[in-house]
Amino acid sequence: MTNVWIIGAHSTAFARRPEDSLKSLARETYTGVLADVGMADGTDIGSAWFGNCLMHTWGQGGVRGQTCFIELVDEGLFPERVPMTNVEGACATASMALQGAVKDILSGETEVSLAIGVEKIYRPGADKDPAVRQVMFDSYYSGVDNFNLDRLFDEYDRAAQFAGCSFDKGEGHTIFMETYGIQAALHMKLFGTTQRQIAHAAAKNHTYAVDNPKAQYRFPMTTDEVLNDRPISFPLTRSMCAPIGDGGAAAIVCSDDYLKSLPESVRSRAIRVAATALTGGKYRAYDEPSLSHHAARRAYERAGIKPADIDVAEVHDATAFCEIYQTEMLGFCPIGSGGAFVEAGETGPGGSIPINTSGGLVSKGHPVGATGLSMIYELVVQLRGEAGARQVPNARLALAENGGGVIGLEEAACAVTILERP
């Protein structure tokens, strides 16, 4: 069986970009990943996987990738007649696109495949007009079970009562920040995790983002500044939550044989996909390990490694609590000790497992359909040794954990990807 190699990776800057359309973001992302490989066009690309979640709210459903790429086909930048599969899996969308591209290589379907994700979330006027803001917030309901919202709401009402917090479903609140707040409060109740430990994770990631030119927020924060920011959903403050923004990210993957045909300048920067794994969510018990735990176990087994072998990781911190939780689920520390682990600096510079060197979603940004591939971009940069001031020394193995949607107390889908520098 062939290996799968990432030969190109790119991310746009994440920001509120009202002047950019979804088509212009797709163009910027695609031409950026071509440039990373040194390709003038995509002649050799045999398949493409296009990730997006919210384009239907801008008037385009169905053939999202095809409509974003038609001008690129007209101009000869993207090859004619190439199949493009549209992918949607809430915040895990872009990782699903990457898994599709990887499987195309492993199956022998093609020698070269593109995975790309683009998203526009920010709506002009949302800062001043509550109605516009509510349209933006309501779009997140595409990531939950709308056929049985009562079951989800009942689950969180019970969890909130047990944890001693509230579940606010009113206007001005987003469904995901409420659910993450209750998950955090539940962890505090069960294991003694503190709000300050969550704030420490956020402050660490805001400080990491200072050295990431792609990040939406690029200013350092202290733990006290995070704690004193505006409350969102207890125990979360604004600085602990991912911002709303736009952007795109992409990767080009290829087979062993195709890699051998490329110049040394490309081969020397290629990163091997050591393993991928995807799991589905369910209504779990409070003390039951989540779907990310199971995805990680599968990925470690497929890669033939253990958690301690990972040198750097990007985890899905839609809120800063998620970093604490995922350090446990990924096996970097015992279950229940994630708060102390993060507070001790183990996920920061010089720690045993630097996490979210990009700044994480809380600072880098979170355009949901692009997020998973932006994580891959950061890890590819790290493994190539091209991360500058945020570089993890001698990084050889990297892991990305990307969750999407909500079912009960966990995500609806989770992808774990392990990358290796040869």
C-alpha positions in Angstrom: 0.0 0.0 0.0 1.3 3.5 -0.9 2.0 6.2 1.6 0.1 9.4 1.4 2.1 12.6 1.4 1.1 16.2 2.0 3.1 18.2 -0.6 1.2 21.5 -0.2 -0.6 23.2 2.6 -2.0 26.7 2.9 -4.2 28.8 5.0 -5.5 32.3 4.4 -5.4 34.8 7.2 -8.5 34.3 9.3 -10.5 37.5 10.0 -13.8 39.3 9.5 -13.6 39.7 5.8 -16.8 41.4 4.6 -15.1 42.5 1.3 -14.4 38.9 0.3 -16.9 36.5 -1.3 -16.8 32.7 -1.0 -15.5 32.5 -4.5 -12.7 34.9 -3.8 -11.8 33.0 -0.6 -11.7 29.7 -2.6 -9.5 31.3 -5.2 -7.1 32.7 -2.6 -6.9 29.4 -0.8 -6.5 27.2 -4.0 -3.8 29.4 -5.6 -2.0 29.6 -2.2 -1.8 25.8 -1.9 -0.6 25.6 -5.6 2.1 28.1 -4.8 3.3 26.1 -1.7 4.0 23.1 -4.0 5.4 25.3 -6.8 2.6 24.3 -9.2 1.6 26.8 -11.9 -1.8 25.1 -12.2 -3.6 21.9 -10.9 -3.1 19.8 -14.1 -2.2 16.7 -12.1 -5.0 16.9 -9.6 -7.3 13.9 -10.1 -9.9 14.5 -7.5 -11.0 17.3 -5.1 -12.9 17.4 -1.8 -14.6 20.7 -1.0 -15.6 21.5 2.6 -18.2 24.2 3.6 -21.1 24.4 6.0 -22.9 27.7 5.7 -22.9 28.6 2.0 -26.6 27.9 1.8 -27.2 30.9 4.1 -25.6 33.1 1.4 -27.8 31.6 -1.3 -25.8 28.7 -2.7 -26.5 25.1 -1.6 -25.9 21.8 -3.5 -22.9 22.2 -5.8 -20.9 24.5 -3.6 -17.4 23.5 -4.7 -18.3 23.4 -8.3 -19.7 26.9 -8.3 -16.6 28.2 -6.4 -14.2 26.6 -8.9 -15.9 27.2 -12.2 -14.0 30.3 -13.0 -10.8 28.6 -12.1 -11.7 25.8 -14.6 -12.4 28.5 -17.2 -9.0 30.0 -16.7 -7.1 26.7 -16.8 -6.0 26.8 -13.2 -8.1 23.8 -12.2 -8.4 20.8 -14.6 -11.6 20.1 -16.5 -13.8 17.1 -15.7 -12.2 16.5 -12.3 -14.7 15.1 -9.8 -15.3 17.4 -6.8 -17.1 16.0 -3.7 -18.8 18.4 -1.4 -18.4 17.7 2.3 -20.2 19.0 5.3 -19.7 17.8 8.9 -20.1 21.0 11.0 -16.7 22.0 12.5 -15.1 18.7 11.4 -15.8 19.4 7.7 -12.3 20.2 6.5 -10.8 17.2 8.2 -13.5 15.0 6.5 -12.4 16.6 3.2 -8.8 15.6 4.0 -9.8 12.1 4.8 -11.6 11.8 1.5 -8.5 13.0 -0.4 -6.3 10.6 1.6 -8.6 7.7 0.8 -8.5 8.5 -2.9 -4.7 8.1 -2.8 -4.8 4.9 -0.7 -7.4 3.3 -3.0 -5.4 4.1 -6.2 -8.3 6.3 -7.5 -5.8 9.0 -8.3 -2.1 10.0 -7.7 -2.9 13.6 -6.6 -5.9 14.9 -4.7 -7.0 18.3 -3.3 -8.7 18.9 0.1 -10.0 22.5 0.6 -12.4 24.2 3.0 -13.8 27.7 2.9 -16.2 29.6 5.1 -17.9 33.0 5.5 -19.6 33.4 8.9 -19.4 37.1 9.6 -22.2 39.2 8.3 -21.8 43.0 7.9 -23.9 44.9 10.4 -23.9 42.1 13.0 -22.1 44.2 15.5 -24.9 46.9 15.5 -28.0 45.1 14.4 -29.3 42.3 16.7 -31.4 40.8 14.0 -28.4 40.3 11.7 -26.4 39.0 14.6 -29.2 36.5 15.4 -29.2 35.2 11.8 -25.5 34.5 12.2 -26.0 32.8 15.6 -28.9 30.7 14.3 -26.8 29.3 11.5 -25.0 27.2 14.1 -28.1 25.1 14.6 -27.1 23.2 11.4 -24.7 21.4 13.7 -27.3 19.8 16.0 -30.3 17.5 15.7 -33.1 19.8 14.7 -35.5 17.0 14.3 -35.3 16.3 18.1 -34.1 19.5 19.8 -36.1 18.6 22.9 -33.8 15.6 23.6 -30.7 17.8 23.3 -32.2 20.5 25.4 -33.3 18.0 28.1 -29.8 16.5 28.2 -28.3 19.9 28.8 -30.9 21.1 31.3 -30.1 18.0 33.4 -26.3 18.4 33.0 -26.6 22.1 34.0 -28.7 21.3 37.0 -26.1 18.7 38.1 -23.2 21.1 37.5 -24.9 24.0 39.2 -25.1 26.3 36.2 -27.8 27.3 33.6 -28.6 26.6 30.0 -29.7 29.8 28.3 -31.4 29.3 24.9 -32.6 32.9 24.5 -31.6 35.5 21.9 -28.0 36.7 22.0 -26.7 33.3 23.0 -25.1 30.7 20.7 -26.0 27.1 21.0 -22.4 25.9 21.0 -21.1 28.3 23.6 -23.9 27.3 25.9 -23.2 23.6 25.4 -19.4 24.0 25.9 -20.0 26.1 29.0 -22.1 23.3 30.5 -19.5 20.7 29.6 -16.9 22.8 31.3 -19.0 23.3 34.4 -19.6 19.5 34.4 -15.9 18.9 34.3 -15.4 21.3 37.2 -18.0 19.5 39.2 -16.6 16.0 38.5 -12.8 16.7 38.7 -12.3 20.0 40.5 -11.1 21.8 37.3 -11.1 25.6 37.9 -12.1 28.5 35.9 -8.6 29.9 36.3 -7.2 26.8 34.6 -9.5 27.3 31.7 -8.3 31.0 31.6 -4.7 29.8 31.6 -5.3 27.7 28.5 -6.8 30.7 26.7 -4.1 33.1 27.8 -1.4 30.7 26.5 -3.1 30.4 23.1 -3.6 34.1 22.7 0.1 34.6 23.4 1.1 31.9 20.9 -1.0 33.7 18.2 1.1 36.8 18.5 3.7 35.0 16.3 1.2 33.6 13.8 0.6 36.0 10.9 -2.5 34.0 9.9 -4.3 34.5 13.3 -7.5 36.5 13.7 -6.4 37.9 17.1 -2.7 38.7 17.5 -2.3 40.1 21.0 -1.0 38.5 24.2 -3.3 38.0 27.2 -2.7 37.2 30.9 -4.8 34.7 32.8 -6.3 37.6 34.8 -7.2 39.5 31.7 -9.0 36.4 30.3 -10.9 35.9 33.6 -12.0 39.5 33.8 -13.3 39.6 30.2 -17.1 39.7 29.5 -19.0 36.6 30.6 -20.4 34.5 27.8 -21.7 31.2 29.4 -20.3 30.3 32.8 -17.5 29.5 33.3 -16.5 30.9 29.9 -15.6 34.5 29.2 -15.3 36.0 25.7 -11.5 35.5 25.6 -12.1 31.7 26.2 -14.3 31.5 23.1 -13.4 31.2 19.4 -14.3 34.4 17.4 -16.5 34.7 14.3 -14.6 35.1 11.1 -13.9 34.0 7.5 -11.2 32.2 5.7 -10.0 29.1 3.9 -7.4 26.3 4.1 -6.2 23.5 1.8 -3.8 20.6 1.3 -2.6 18.7 -1.7 -1.8 15.1 -1.1 -0.1 12.5 -3.4 1.2 9.0 -3.6 4.7 7.6 -3.2 5.1 7.3 -7.0 4.0 10.9 -7.7 6.3 12.2 -4.9 9.3 10.5 -6.5 8.6 12.4 -9.7 8.9 15.8 -8.0 11.9 18.1 -7.6 14.0 17.7 -4.4 12.8 21.1 -3.3 9.3 19.6 -3.0 10.2 16.2 -1.7 12.3 17.6 1.1 9.2 19.5 2.4 6.7 16.6 2.1 5.0 15.4 5.2 3.6 11.8 5.5 0.1 11.2 6.7 0.8 8.5 9.3 -2.9 7.8 10.2 -6.4 9.2 10.0 -9.4 8.2 12.0 -13.0 9.4 12.2 -15.6 8.6 14.9 -19.3 9.4 15.5 -20.9 10.9 18.5 -23.7 9.6 20.8 -25.5 10.5 24.0 -22.9 9.4 26.5 -22.7 9.2 30.3 -21.1 12.0 32.2 -18.0 9.9 33.1 -17.7 8.1 29.7 -14.8 8.9 27.4 -15.8 10.8 24.4 -15.6 10.1 20.7 -12.2 11.9 20.4 -10.8 9.3 22.8 -11.8 6.5 20.5 -10.6 8.3 17.3 -7.2 8.9 19.0 -6.9 5.2 20.0 -7.6 4.1 16.4 -5.1 6.7 15.0 -2.3 5.7 17.4 -2.8 2.0 16.6 -2.8 2.7 12.8 0.4 4.8 13.1 2.0 2.3 15.5 2.8 4.9 18.1 1.6 6.0 21.6 0.5 9.4 22.9 3.9 10.2 24.4 5.5 10.0 20.9 3.6 13.1 19.7 5.7 16.3 19.7 3.1 18.9 18.9 -0.7 19.0 18.6 -3.6 21.1 17.4 -6.9 20.4 19.2 -10.4 21.8 18.6 -10.6 24.5 21.2 -13.8 26.2 20.2 -13.6 27.2 23.8 -10.4 27.0 26.0 -12.0 24.3 28.1 -11.7 22.0 25.1 -7.9 22.0 25.3 -8.1 20.8 28.9 -10.6 18.1 28.0 -8.8 16.9 24.9 -5.4 16.5 26.6 -7.2 13.8 28.6 -9.1 12.2 25.7 -5.9 12.1 23.6 -3.9 10.4 26.3 -1.5 13.2 27.1 -2.5 13.1 30.8 -4.8 11.1 33.0 -8.6 11.7 32.8 -9.5 14.4 35.2 -6.1 16.0 35.4 -6.2 18.2 32.3 -6.7 21.4 34.2 -3.6 20.9 36.3 -1.7 19.6 33.3 -2.4 22.8 31.3 -1.9 25.1 34.4 1.6 23.5 34.9 2.6 24.7 31.4 2.8 21.2 29.8 0.9 22.4 26.7 2.9 25.6 26.3 6.4 26.4 25.0 8.9 24.0 26.4 6.1 21.8 27.8 5.9 18.0 27.3 3.3 18.4 24.5 3.0 21.9 23.0 -0.7 22.4 21.9 -2.3 25.0 19.7 0.9 26.7 18.7 -1.2 28.5 16.0 -3.1 30.3 18.8 -5.8 27.7 18.7 -9.4 28.4 17.6 -9.8 30.9 20.4 -7.2 33.2 18.8 -6.3 31.9 15.3 -10.0 31.9 14.5 -12.7 29.4 13.6 -14.3 29.6 10.1 -15.9 26.2 10.6 -15.6 24.7 7.1 -11.9 25.6 6.9 -10.8 24.9 10.5 -9.6 21.3 10.2 -7.3 22.0 7.3 -6.0 25.1 9.1 -4.9 22.8 11.9 -3.1 20.6 9.3 -1.5 23.7 7.8 -0.1 24.7 11.2 1.3 21.2 11.9 2.8 20.9 8.4 4.6 24.2 9.1 5.8 22.9 12.4 7.1 19.6 11.0 8.9 21.4 8.2 10.6 23.6 10.8 9.1 26.8 9.2 7.1 28.1 12.2 9.6 30.8 13.2 9.2 32.1 16.8 6.5 29.6 17.7 8.6 26.6 16.4 8.6 23.5 18.5 12.2 22.2 18.4 12.8 18.9 16.5 9.1 18.2 15.9 8.7 14.9 14.1 5.2 13.6 15.0 2.1 15.8 15.1 -1.6 15.2 15.9 -4.7 17.2 14.9 -8.0 16.6 16.7 -11.0 18.3 15.0 -14.6 17.8 16.3 -17.8 19.0 14.7 -21.5 19.4 15.7 -23.1 18.3 19.0 -24.8 15.1 20.0 -25.5 15.0 23.7 -22.4 15.9 25.7 -19.9 15.5 22.8 -19.5 16.3 19.2 -21.3 14.6 16.4 -18.1 13.7 14.5 -14.4 13.8 15.4 -11.4 13.4 13.1 -7.9 12.6 14.4 -4.9 12.9 12.0 -1.3 12.0 12.7 1.4 13.5 10.6 5.1 12.5 10.4 8.3 14.2 9.2 10.4 11.5 7.4 
